Amino acid sequence: MVQGLVSACRAGDRRAASRLISLLESSDLAEARAASEAVSQLPLPPHTIGLTGPPGAGKSSLLDYLVELCRARKDRVAVLAVDPSSPFTGGALLGDRIRMASHRNDPDVFIRSMGSRGAPGGLASAASDTLRVLGGAGFQTVFVETVGAGQSETEVVSLADTVCVVQVPGLGDDVQLMKMGILEVADVFIVNKSDKPEAETLKIQIESALHESPEPHSRVLRQLGPAFHKSFSGRTWEPPVVLTCALKRTGGDAVLKACDEHRAFLNQPEISAALNRNRLAREIVWRAGRRFQEELAHGLSSGKWQQLLEQCARGEKSINAAVREITG
């Protein structure tokens, strides 16, 4: 059945893609693993754009606007919106399918909400495999919108080719935000709600912080390490700061232009080859860790591990001894 869904997905069947994603999110461990194995050979999308930033920055409204612009240039677009999870069902509490209702009848727009299920950095555990499903289904531009929980959002760099950090004026702690890790992951800075009088000031603050930083401005060059950065002979990347107002539909073209230029930067042969190795290494480590967590969770539901927990609770066995026995 899974292979049939993969074949249908490659042919552009949206329902097959949706079904595959549901299998990847399945609570049935064997079912989820079979789906993950089947989609692992599917290609990644040509361009994945991460959209992150604090709650209230207007990410969803901005995303709706950017999808509209992508469709105007005939791109097939997918949106993966990682939302807070229900503590009872694990499902997404919010849904961009509601907030992006204007695109629901467009056959070339695919919108999927996923619960973060407590994953670090606000990312759903099945998000990496889901990107391969969307790439296999032929979507050219995929947006990943994260929960918006703050600095833990930096995990989005593991998935996106281009990371857009959305900020808004008037949050009361702009300088502190610029000092913290969430702004270090940006390839493009977006100051949304630019109709506010403080917007230009925030733009200048971000540009000043970039200018004063002793580190390479490019997230990609930092990611690949100082040795690569010193030997790299191609052109570098300076993150632009773009003013937008999603509700007034201004600035979106400049955002897409900046994302396209960053994609061209990534396509330089030296960077492309190094990034591919880096991405593969991260994905192998990530998948190994995920599998261990799944096996651990499955094992803890068995009688053997329940007995181990009882021994720890009674003080008969130390926590470290339990860890050694589990990892054996």
N, C-alpha and C positions, 0 to 999 in steps of 0.2 A: 504494500500500500504506500509506504513512504517513498519508494523509488518512483512510483507512478505520480505522486504529488510533485516530486522534484522535476520530472519530465514535463509535467503540465506547467509548472512554474517557469521553466526555461522557455516555454511557448508563450509566456505572458499572461497566464491564467491568474487573475487576482485572487480568486477563491482558493486556488491551490496554495498560493503564497500565504494567505491568511491562515489556512489550515496548518501549514508547516510551522508557522510561528506559534500557533496554539499548542502544537505538539512539543515544541521546544520549551514552552512554559509549563508543560504538564507536570503534575505532582507525582506521576508514575515514573520512577527513575529509569526503568528499562525503556519506556516509550520515549522519554526525553533524550536519552543517550542514542537511541536508534536514529532519531531525527537529526541530532547534532552530527552524527557520523555521516549521514546522507547528504547534508548540506555543506559539509566541510570543504568539498571540492568546487563549490559554486564560486564565481568570481565576486570580488568586492565591487561596490558601485564605483563608477568613474570619479565621483567627487562626493565626499561626505563632509558636511558642514555642521560643526557643533555650535549650538546656541546656548549660552549659559550666562548666569548673572543672578543677582539677588531677587527675592520675591518682590513683586511690585514694579519691576523694571519694564513691564510691558512686553515680555518676550513672546507671548502667544499672539498678541495683536501684530507685533512686528513680523512674526513668522507667517501669519495669514497674508500679510502684505508681500513678503518675499516670494511666497508660493505663487501669488497672483502674477508677479513680475516674471518668474520662471516660466509660467505657462504662456505668457505673452510672447516669449521667445521659443516656444514649442518644446521645452524640456518636459520629459516625463519625471514627475516629482513624487518622492515619498517622504513622509514625516514619521519619525519615531519619537513619540513624546513620553518621556519617562516621568511618571507622576508618583506622588506619595502612595504607599500601599495601605490597604485596609489591614489592621492588625489581626483580623479574624479570617478573611478569605485570601489575603495576599493580592487581591485585585487592585487596580488603579482607582483611587478615590475621585480623581478628576479626569476629564477626558477632552483632549483637543478636538476630537470628532464633534463635540458640541460647540466648542469655541471657533471651529473652522467650518461651520455648517455651509458656508457659501461654496465650498469645493466638493461637497459630498456626492454630487451627481456627475462629477468630471471623471471619466474612465481613466484618465492619465494622471490622477492624483490618488495616492494611497496613504491613508492616515491610520496610524496604529498607536494606541496608548498602552503602555506597559507599566505595571507596578514595580517600584524599585526594590521591594521586598527586603529592605534593609541593606542592600548592596552598598559598599563603600563608594563615595563620590556621587551618589544619587543615580547610579546606573543599574539597569535591570540585569539580572544574571544571564539572561539569554540574548542580550543586545548584540554581542559580537556575531553570533550565529544568524541573528535576524538580519544584520547588514548583508550577509552573504545571500540570504533569501531574496532581499530586495535587489541586490546586484544581479542575481541570476534571473530575476523577473524583468530585467531591462530598464530599471529606473536609473536615470542619468544623474540626477541630483538628489541626495538624501540628506535631510535635515535631522539632527538629533537634538531635541530640546530636553535639557535636564531639569531636575526637580527645582533647583533654585535655592538650595539649602545653605549656600555660602561658600567658604573656602574649600570644603570637601569636594566641590564641583570640579576640582582640577583633574579628577579621574577621567573626565571627558576626553582628554588628550589621547587616551588609549584607543579611542574609536575614530575620532575625527581627523580628516586631512587638514582642514582649516577650522580653527577655533575662533568664534566671535564672542567676545565678552561684552555684554550689554550693561551699561550703567545709566543711571538717571540722576539729574541734579536734585539737590534738596534732601538727600537722605540723612544729612547731618554729620557724616563721618567720611567724607570723600577722601581725605588724605590717608586715613587709616586703611581704607579699602585699597588704595593704590600701593600701600606697603606690603600687603598680604599676598599670599601665593596665588589667589585666583586671577590676579591681573598678570602674573608672570606666564600664564599659559596662553595669552591672547596672540593670535596672528592678526586679528582686526579688532579694534576697539569701536564700540558703537555707543554714542551718547544719545539715548532715546528721549522722547518728550522734549525736543529741542525748542519748542515754543516757550519753554520756561526761561526766564531771564538769566538763571544761573548756568544754563547749558554751555555757553561759550567759555565761561570761567572754568567749568569742569574739563572741557576739552583742552584748555591751556594747561591745567594742572597735570593731566595725563601726559601730554606732550613734554612738559618739563620733567616729569618723573622719568620718562624714557630717555631724555637727553642726558640726565644726570647719572643714569645707571652705568656702572663700569662693566656689566655683563653684556654679552652679545644680545641684541634685541630680539633676534629670531629665536622663537621657541624651538624650532627644528634644529638649529645649530647647537643650542644648549643641550637638547635631547641627545644629539649624536656625540657630544663630548668635546672637550677642549682640543684633543689631538686632531679630530676631524676638522674642527673650526680653523685651526692654524694651517692645515694643509690644503684647505678648500680654496680653489682659485676662481670659482664662479661668482656670480652676483649675490649679494646678501639681501636680507629683507628687513625693512623698517616698518613695523606695524603702523598702519594709518589710523587716524581717529576720525570717524565719520559721524556727522550729526544727522539724526533721523527724527521724524515724527510719524509714527505708524498710523495714528488716527487721521492725520491730515495727508497721508500718503506722500511724504517727501523723504528724500534721502535713500530710498531703497535701491535705486539704480547704482548709486555710489557704493553701497554695500556689496552688491553682486559684482561690480567691476573690481573691487578690492579682492573679493574671493577668487575671481577668475585670474587675477594677476598673481595671487598667492599660489594657485594651482600650477600656473606656468613656472613659477619659482621652484616648486617641488619637482617638476618634471625635468629639471636639469639632471643629466645622467649620473653625476657623482652623488647627488642627494637622493635621487630615486632609488639607486641600488642600495645605498646605506640604509635608507628608511625601510626598504623591503626586508632586509636582514633584521633590523631592529624590531619591526612589527612582528615578524615570525617568531623571534625569540620571546617577545612579550606574550604572544598568544599561546605559545607552547607552555610557558610558565603559568600563565593564567588558567589554561585548561587543566593542567596538572593539579593546581591548587583547588580548582572547582571540583574536580573528580574526587580528590581527597575529602573535601567538605561533604560531598554527597554521600560517599561511603561511610564517613563518620556519622552523619545524621541517620543513615539507614541502620548502621550498627548499633547506635544508641537506642533504637527502638526494639532491639532484640533482647531476649532474656539474659544473654551473657553480659551485655553492657549495663543492663539494669542492675545486675548483681554487682558489677564493678562500682556503679554509682552508690549503691547501698553500702558497700564496704568503705567508700570514702566518707559517706555521711556518718557512719558509725565510728570513724576515726581509725579503722583497721588498716587503711591504706592511704598513703599521701597522694596529693594531687599529682605531683611529679611522677610517682610510681604508676599512677593511672595513665598518664600521658605516655610513658615509656611502653606500657602494655598495649595501648591503642596503636601506637606508631610502630611497635615491635620490629 
